[in-house]
Amino acid sequence: MFEQAFKNIDDTLWKDAGCSSELDYVEQTSWVLFLKYLDDLEKDKATAAELAGKTYTNIIAPKYQWTTWAAPKLANGKIDHNALTGDDLVDFVNGELFPYLKKFKANAENANTIEYKIGEIFSELKNRIQSGYNLREVVNHIDELRFRTHKEKHEMSHLYEGKIKNMGNAGRNGGEYYTPRPLIKTIVKVVAPEIGNTIYDGAVGSAGFLVESFEYLKRSKKLSTADTQTLQKNTFYGKEKKSLAYIIGIMNMILHGVEAPNIVHTNTLAENLADIQEKDRYDVILANPPFGGKERAEVQQNFPIKTGETATLFLQHFIKILKAGGKAGVIIKNTFLSNTDNASIALRKELLNNCNLHTVLDLPGGTFTGAGVKTVVLFFEKGSSTKKTWFYQLNLDRNLGKTNALNEKDLAEFIALQKTHADSENSWTVNLKDIDQTTFDLSAKNPNTPEEAPLREPKEILQAMKTLNKESEAVLNSIMELL
């Protein structure tokens, strides 16, 4: 049912003049979906309060509740045919509903409440669906969806992830919105966060790392009430610069079961590193910062190592904001290992001196659909310098692409060998004392790759041909004698 509803929504939005791409489809689906989710959440809270003999006060005023403007029902459960539609519906949504919801941000007690998230979301986007009749269709389809049971929420979150994946493939850098989930799951397994850790992604995007960490921790042990509360309120933290990614990240976490995600809409790199205090630091950092971007001179002034390269600035931020003893898994372009510019050399030195870079996972091209760049994952712990680094080169017998994506089986050997840092055809260890101490070049070549046979000299090839000709001639003469 859910899958068909999502398809019907996309078909409706495709007809609308205000929506022209997969990005618009996800954005517009998200805000309507959020309001339906909110309605179901309020119903659940009211039921829980009633069972406890308490009274629940709705967050949303009656006029703006889903069952008033979106889906007023007749006695038979069908939507009232007198429900707002056409220009009346668009006028209400644009002129009354959105302005009302925006005010929640200013009136919320703090940023970690559902009220604040409501205000933030509706301050960041607008209704792009121009036809009130198309909007009515979308609302009707979404009203069919339910968020009441664990199974329903799981199925919905799975479908929403699919929409994010499609959006990541929609003509932009796929990594901007969607990091392959098998890769994220692998990074989370290697870093192995624990309940009680604070987990941070300063380039949160669609919140894939936080979502997978949540799922990993839920499976890690039988959760007590205190554990559940810790996961809901005091575990996951993120920052995101772009409005659409911010909204999708919040929606993705909510659908996975984190009611009021601690995601802040801000430019992480606008923070001065010198201002970061111990209270601001995190136990675990998991991130895929944007690569290829350029930051302005005033942003670069926030960092001791000056560069316009976004990913290099993010890596400085992550090292600084990680607690002593904290663990990190960060995706970055593989050229970081060998770039000869002063900023890259200085950052490699800083990473190796202040952190233990214990593992580097070298990924094949095509890992990120739509992005041709090759990437590596840096796994490090803060607090001691690097003595040796274990490298694993992921070699696959196929080319990766949209129809042939990375899967968890591809990464199974890496996970198995990483536990002991064992050498293999695909893995090896580099002692840091053996690398160039002026450039700190980490682009080590795999010494365990079977050597290919060297190309033969032309004289050697001609001699071999001559020998074969003689052998062929001898065989033919023998046959002729028999005849």
N, C-alpha and C positions, 0 to 999 in steps of 0.2 A: 504493500500500500504506500509506504513512504517513498519508495523509489519512483513509482508512477506519479505521485504528487509532485516530486521534484522535477520530473520531466515535463509535466503539464505546466508548472510554473515557468520553466525556461521557454517553453513554446509560447506562452502568453507574453513574456517579456520581449521575446524576439520580435513580436508584432508591434511593440511600443516604440514611438519615435524618440523617447528619452533614454532608451537603453540600447547600446550599440555593440557591447562586447561581453565576454564571459566575466570580466571584472565587474561590469554593471550588474550582471545577473546575480553574482554572489553578494554584492553590496546591498541590493534592493531586497533580495530574499532574506538577508541577515536581519534587517531591522524589523520586518514583519514577523519573521520567525522569533525574534527576541521578545516581541510583545505577546505572542501566543505562549511562549515559554513562561513569561512572567505571570500570565493569567493562571496557568497550571500550577506554578509555584505558589501563588497566593491561595489557590484552592487547597493545596496540600497543607500549607501552614494553618489555614483556618480549620481544617479537619483535625490536625494534630492538637491545636489549641482547645478545640471542643472536647476531644477525648481526655485532655488534661484538666477539664473544667475551667478553662480560661477563655478570654475573649480576644480574638485576633482583629487588629485594625489594619485594613488594607493600605498598601503603599499608594496605590493609584486611586484617585477620586472617582466616584461612580460614573460621571460623564465621560471619563477617558478610559474606562475599563473595556477590555476586549469585548465582553458580552453586551456592551452598550452600543459602541460605534461600529465594531467590525462584524460581530456575529450575534445579533439579538435573535433569540430562538422562539419558534412557535411551540405549541404544546406537543407537537409530534417530533420535536428535536431538529426540525429543518430551520435554516436561516430564514427569518422573516423577509418576505418579498418587498416590504417597505424599508428595508435596511438602506442606509446611504449608498449611493452609487453615482456614476457619472461626475459631473462638475461639482455636485454637492459633496461627494466623498473627497475629491481632491482639495476642495476649498477647506473642508474641515481638517484634513490631515496637515496641509501646509500652513493654514492660518491659525489653527487652534491646538491640535494635538502636539505638533513638534515644539512650538513655543512653550507649552505647558511642561513637556518632558525635559526641555533644556534647563528649566529652573531648578531641577532636582540637584544639580551640581553645586549650586551656591548654597542650598539649604541643607545639604548632607552633613552629618556629624564629622565624618572623615572620609578619606579616599578609599578605605577598605570596606565600604558598605555597598550594598546593591543599589541604594539610592544614588550614590555618587556615580556608579557605572551607568545608570540610566541617563543621568544628566550629561555625562561625558560623551556617551554614544550619540545622543541626539543633538549635541552641540557640534559634532564632527561631521555629520552627514546631512543630506537633504533627500527628500523624496524625488526621485528622477522619473517616476512612472507618470507620464503626462496624461494618459487617458484614464479617467475615473472608472471606465468600464473594464479596462485591463486590470486596474488596481483591485476592483471588486472580485475579479476572477482569481487573482493571486491570493487575496484574503480568504476566499472560499476554500481554495485548495489547502492553504495552511491551517485553516480551522479543522480540517479533517485529521490533522496530525495530533498525536498525544505524547506528552512528556511525563506521564504519571508513574510508569514502572521502570525498573532498572533495564529490562529488555528493550523497552521503547527508546530510552535515552541512549542505550548502546547502539541500536540500529541507526538512530538519528545522527549520532556523532560520527559513525562510520560513513554515512552518506555525505555528511558535511565535509569530512576529510576528502572525499572524492571530488567534491566541487572545488575545494581549495587546490587539489592536484591539477584539475583541468584549468583552473585560473593560472596556475604557475606555468602551464604549457601554452598559455594564450598569447604568444608573440613577444612576451617580455622575458627577461632573465628568469628562468624557472626557479633558481635558488632564492629569488627575492621573496617568494611566497611559499615555496614548497621544497623542503629538504627531504629526500627520499626516506620514508619511514624505516625501512630495514637498516639504513645507516644510522639514523637517530637511535633506534633500539640497541644497536651494537655499541654505540658510544656510551649510552646510559649503562649498559651491562658492564663495560670495562671500568667506568668511573665508579659505579656501584654506590650511589648515594644511600644514606640511611635515614630512617625517620628521626626527626630532630634536627637534621641538617637544613640550612637555608640554601635554596637552589635559585640561581640567577641567570637570566639571559638578557643582556643589554641590547640585543638586536632581535627582539622576540618574534617579529613577523607573525606568522599564524599560530605561534605558541606550540609548535610541534615538540620541542625539547621539554617544555614544562608538562605538556599532556602525557608524553611517554614516561617521564619521571613519575608522574602521579600514578599511572597504571603500574609501573614497576614497583613502587613502594606499597601500593595496595595489595600486590601479590607477595610481598616480601615476608609477611607474617600475619597472624590473626590480629586484626586491629582492635585496640581498646577504644573506649569512648574518647579518651584523652588523645590517642593517636589520630583518630578521625578529625578531632578539633584542630590538632596541630597541622594536619595536611590541608584543612580548609582555610586556616587563617594565617599560619606562620611559617610556611614552607616555600611557596613559589612566588618569585618576584621577577618582573620584567619591565623593560622600557622599549618604546617603539616610537619612531619619528613620524612615520607616514600614517595618515588618518585611516585609510582603508585597511591596512595591515593591522592597525591597532584594534579596530572594530572586529575584524575577523578573528584575531587572537583571543579577545575577550569572549566572543561567541563560542569559539572552539573549546575553550576551557569550561565555560558554563555547560555546554552540551556533554562534556565528559564528566561533569559532576562537581566542579569547583564553583561554588555559588557566587562569590564576589572576588574575582581574580585580582591579585595585587599587581596589575599592569598599569604603568603610567605612560601617558602620551607626552613624550618629550624627546628632544635630541640628546641622546646619551653623551655625545662628544662635546656638547656645549658646557659640560661640567669640567671645572679645573681639577686636575689630578691632585694638586696640592691641598685641595679642600676636603679630600676623602679622609675620614677619621675611622678609627677602629669600629665604631658602632655602625658604620656604613658598609662594612665588609660582609662577604658571604662565604659559606663553607664549600659550595660547589658551583662551578660555572660551566654551563653547556651552551654553546652558541655556534652559529654560522653567520658571522658578520658579513655585510655586503662587500663584495670586492669589485674593484674597478672604479669606484666612486672617488670624487675629489672634494676635499673640504677647503673652505675659505681660510685666508690667513689668520683672521681673528679666532677661528676655532683651533687652528694649529697652535696658537699661543697658550692653550690649556695643557700642552704636553711638553715634557722635557726633550723628547726626540721629535723635531719638527719635520713634518712631511704632509703632503696633501692626500696621500693614499689612505682611504677610509679604513681598510682592514688593518693597516699598520697602527693607526690610532686606536682602533678597538682593542687590539692585542695589548697595547700599553695600558689601556683602561682596565682590561681583565686582570693583568698581572697586579696592578695597584689595588684593585677592589677585592681581590681574593684574600681570605684570611690566611695567616701562617698555619701550615698544615693542611690547607684547603686543596681540593682536587679540581682539575679542569679538563674538558675535552672541547677543543676549538677547531673548526674547519677553516682552512686558509689556502690561498693559491700556492701551488707547489714551488713557484718561483721565489717565495719567501726564503726557502732553504738556501738559495744561491745568489740572490740579487747582490750586486756589487755597489749599490749606492750607499752613501754614508748612513742614512736612516736605517736601512735593512741590517747593515753590519752592526750598528749600535744596538738595535733591538734584539738581534740574535744573541749578542754578548750579554745583554740584560737578562734575557730569558734563561740562558745557560748558567749565569752567575747567581741569580736569585731564585731559580726554580729547578726542580729535577725533571727535565724533559725525558721521561723514561721510555716513551713509546711514540713512534711516528708511523701512521698508516698511510701508505701511498696509494691513492685511488686512481682507477683508469679513467681516461677521457670518456665523456658521455654519462658519467655518474649523475650529473645534473642535466636533465632534459632541457634542451634549448640553450645550454651554456657549454661552449666548446673548451673552456679552460680546464686544466688538470688541477686537482686539489689534493691536499694532505690533511690528516687530522693530527693535531698536536695534543698529546696527553701529558699533563705535567702536574706536579705538586709543588706548592710554594713553601719555602723555608730552608731548603738546602740546595747547594749547587749541583749541577749535572756532572756525573762521573762517566756514565756510559748511556747510550741510547739504543734501544732495540727498534729496528726498522722492519716493517712488513710491507711487501709490494704485492698488491692484489692483482694477480694475473688471471684473466678469464679467457676462455676459449671461444668467446663471442664478442661482438661489438654491442655496446649498450645503446639503447634508444627508447623512444616512446613505447614501442611494442615489445621491447626486450629489456626491461628495466632491471636494476640491481635488486637482488632478493636476499633473504636472510641466509639461505644455504650458501650463497657466494662468500659470506663472511664468517662461516662456521669455523674454518681452519684458523683464521686470524684470532678469533675468540679463544679457541683451544690452546694455541701456541703462546698467546700473549700472557697467559697465567704464569708461565715459567720462562718466558723470553727465550724459547728454544730456537736453535738455528734450523733452517730447512732450505729447500730450493728457493723459497720466497721470502725468507727472513734471515737477518744477520744482526750483529751487534757492533757498534762503533764506540771505541774508547775516545772520550773527548780530548785526551792528551795527544791523540794522533791526528787531530784535525788542524788546519791552519789557524794559528792563534792570532792572526791579524785580521782575517776575513770571517772566521767562524763559519766557513762554508759547510753546510750539512747535507749537500746533495751527494750522498755516498752511493756508489754503484754496488749493486748486489754481487758479492764475490762468490755466491753459491750457485749462480745461474750456470747451467751446463754450457761449456764453451762450444760455439758453433765451429764446424770444421773450417779452417782458413781457406780462402780462395786460392786455387792453383795458378801457377804461372802459365802463360801461353805455351812455353816450350814443353812443360810437363803434360799439358792437355794434348798437344800434337803427338808426343811420344806415345801416350796412352792409346790414341786413335790408330797410330801406326801398328802398335802391338796387337790391337783388336783386329785390324785388317789382316795381319799375318795369320792370326788364329782362325779367322773366318775362311781365309783361303785354304788353310790346311784341312779344315772340316769339309769344304766343298770338294777338294781333291780326293779325300777318302771316299766320299759318296760316289764320285765319278768312277773310281776304281771298282767299286762294288757293282756298278751298272755295267 
